[in-house]
Amino acid sequence: MADEQVLHAEAASAVVPGWEPRIIAFLCYWCSYTGADNAGTARLKYPANVDIIRVMCSGRIDPELIMTAFARGADGVLVCGCHIGDCHYLAGNHKTMARMPLVRSVLADLGIEPERFVHEWVSAAEGEKFAQLVRHTTEQIRQVGPLNWPKRMHDRGVGHGMDLQPWGDGR
Amino acid sequence: MNAQGGTGATNGKLKVAKYWASSCGGCDISLLEVGPHLLELIEAADVVFWPCAADFKYDDVAKYPDGYIDVCLFNGGVRSSEQEEIARLLRKKSKTLVAYGACAIDGGIPALANLTTPAEIYDVVYHQNPSLDNPNGVEPVPVFQTAHGELRLPDLYPQVLRLKDVVEVDYQIPGCPPQAHQVWKVLQAVVAGQVPARNDAVTVGCDDKAVCDECPRERRQVRVGGFRRSHQAIPEPGWCLLEQGFVCMGPATRSGCGALCVKANLGCRGCYTAPDGVEDRGTAMIGAIGSIIDATTEERAHEIVGQIADPIGTFYRFSLASSSLKGRR
């Protein structure tokens, strides 16, 4: 699908009418957030499905933040940091690069499609790369459909139980 | 709480109860591990319900007045309608409800079943197991009509829940099982009426740091160039297991056990619940491991962490029901 087609994709998704993917993006301050800023100042277009959370370093992105985003209803999570060798804190992104494969492995075992979790390096100069990444990620999550984790867990009794009465004699 | 006994008490002794839900029975045994102290406990308290050790029926509990039981130690997670019903019943009948052991607090080992579905579990247990003799493919059903009337079995829930998913919990004692010296410390406090202020699931019977804090092994500040499993090599004594490439849950596990496993040359299994400030133990462990990898390229980092066998089963061995995502989709 061409970029323009992605940008003009129906607001109402083919998968679930009226549904729009909600993507949480964790961007490091020094490279990737500036890259997103770059995309903005260059007036590059990308879908408004992404909610950006700026952190000081991708090494600060505790994997728990990623899980929490999904647990609270995100359809996808995007993690961006400086390219290896460019970290403002020298080795912050070295931690990220070791953590993300483990996050990916855990998410796969939890039945979350690989399309929903994207980890990419974006430098301060790569506005176009960021815009393209958001377009691509949004489209691939649109294809896999809504995740809706909170409802899923609520339906299984998490936090309140199921309260089925096995004998039903009012005991 | 004090030692005046419950509303229905006749002899002034504390009324204690213990129940097992989705658990193995090790928690019940751990209570016996306090040894001769048990006699001191019996001096001060009457057991009014303990399926593992005493012959009380659910009906006996249902007939107690509300709040009759002073302390109920509840072990095991909630996987069936029977377990939830008894959890609700015991909550109603107990002044203090304690989640006892890893399963009641975090789901424990049984919560690893949250990585599969009830249908898949039935398929393996009743159809696929090699040792099975079930030619007619019989499966249990919750309701069955017989000539003598309807028979009911408890329903299997979609996934393992924690006790606090179902009812309000006052205290929690971690461990798989809780260690005897910690259990005795808590029981002494109960008998003396010196329990900490009641709040939402206060963790007692443990310390408040990580297992690393009480681990006798030395950290040499070296980075990890590869991971091994415990059957593949013998760890060097006295040196941090994680630094030697053996996965050890110490950094993401609460202290209080006395670093039992690491003293036996085995990586911490991670049974003593989360330290303060940690919500999701698996991700805490991923965070810790990511910080000690000896790699400067992405390929090398992926290669090293790729050597960790079964990351989800290892990092969430005891805590899947407490994790952010709780189980498989």
Contacts between the chains, C-beta under 8 A, distances in Angstrom:
chain1	res1	chain2	res2	distance
A	62	B	283	6.5
A	62	B	287	5.6
A	63	B	280	7.9
A	63	B	282	8.0
A	63	B	283	3.8
A	63	B	286	4.6
A	63	B	287	5.8
A	64	B	279	6.3
A	64	B	280	4.6
A	64	B	283	4.0
A	64	B	284	6.9
A	64	B	287	7.6
A	64	B	324	6.4
A	66	B	283	7.6
A	67	B	280	5.7
A	67	B	283	5.6
A	67	B	323	7.1
A	67	B	324	3.6
A	67	B	325	5.6
A	68	B	279	8.0
A	68	B	280	7.7
A	68	B	324	5.2
A	70	B	324	7.4
A	70	B	325	6.2
A	71	B	324	4.3
A	71	B	325	5.5
A	71	B	326	7.8
A	84	B	296	7.5
A	84	B	297	6.8
A	84	B	298	6.0
A	94	B	293	7.4
A	94	B	295	6.9
A	94	B	296	6.8
A	94	B	301	7.1
A	95	B	287	7.8
A	95	B	290	4.4
A	95	B	291	5.2
A	95	B	293	7.9
A	96	B	290	7.2
A	97	B	295	7.5
A	97	B	298	4.9
A	97	B	301	4.6
A	97	B	302	7.6
A	98	B	289	6.9
A	98	B	290	4.1
A	98	B	291	7.9
A	98	B	293	4.1
A	98	B	295	6.6
A	98	B	301	4.3
A	98	B	304	7.1
A	98	B	305	5.5
A	99	B	286	5.2
A	99	B	287	6.4
A	99	B	289	7.5
A	99	B	290	3.5
A	99	B	305	8.0
A	101	B	301	7.5
A	101	B	302	5.0
A	101	B	305	5.3
A	101	B	306	6.7
A	102	B	286	4.5
A	102	B	289	6.9
A	102	B	290	7.3
A	102	B	305	5.4
A	102	B	308	7.2
A	102	B	311	5.2
A	102	B	315	8.0
A	103	B	283	7.6
A	103	B	286	6.2
A	105	B	311	4.9
A	105	B	312	6.9
A	106	B	282	6.3
A	106	B	283	8.0
A	106	B	286	7.3
A	106	B	311	5.9
A	106	B	312	4.8
A	106	B	315	7.2
A	106	B	316	7.9
A	109	B	115	6.1
A	109	B	311	7.8
A	109	B	312	4.2
A	109	B	328	7.0
A	110	B	115	7.6
A	110	B	312	7.3
A	110	B	325	5.3
A	110	B	327	7.3
A	110	B	328	5.2
A	110	B	329	6.3
A	111	B	328	4.5
A	111	B	329	3.4
A	112	B	325	7.9
A	112	B	329	6.4
A	147	B	329	8.0
A	149	B	325	6.7
A	149	B	329	7.9
A	152	B	329	6.7
A	153	B	325	7.9
A	153	B	326	5.4
A	153	B	327	7.9
A	155	B	158	7.6
A	156	B	157	7.3
A	156	B	158	4.2
A	156	B	159	5.1
A	156	B	161	8.0
A	156	B	326	7.8
A	156	B	327	7.6
A	157	B	84	8.0
A	157	B	157	6.1
A	157	B	158	7.0
A	157	B	159	7.6
A	157	B	161	5.5
A	157	B	165	6.7
A	157	B	166	7.7
A	158	B	159	7.7
A	158	B	161	6.4
A	158	B	165	5.6
A	158	B	326	5.4
A	159	B	165	5.4
A	160	B	165	7.0
A	160	B	166	7.5
A	161	B	78	6.8
A	161	B	84	4.9
A	161	B	87	7.8
A	161	B	88	7.7
A	161	B	161	6.5
A	161	B	165	6.2
A	161	B	166	3.8
A	161	B	167	7.7
A	162	B	81	6.8
A	162	B	84	6.5
A	162	B	155	7.8
A	162	B	157	5.8
A	162	B	158	7.9
A	163	B	84	6.5
A	163	B	88	7.7
A	164	B	81	4.0
A	164	B	84	7.3
A	164	B	155	5.1
A	165	B	81	6.9
A	165	B	85	6.6
A	166	B	80	7.6
A	166	B	81	4.3
A	166	B	82	5.1
A	166	B	85	6.1
A	166	B	142	7.7
A	166	B	152	6.0
A	166	B	153	7.4
A	166	B	154	4.2
A	166	B	155	6.5
A	167	B	152	5.8
A	168	B	152	7.6
A	171	B	58	7.0
A	171	B	59	7.4
A	171	B	62	5.3
A	171	B	85	7.5
A	171	B	89	7.5
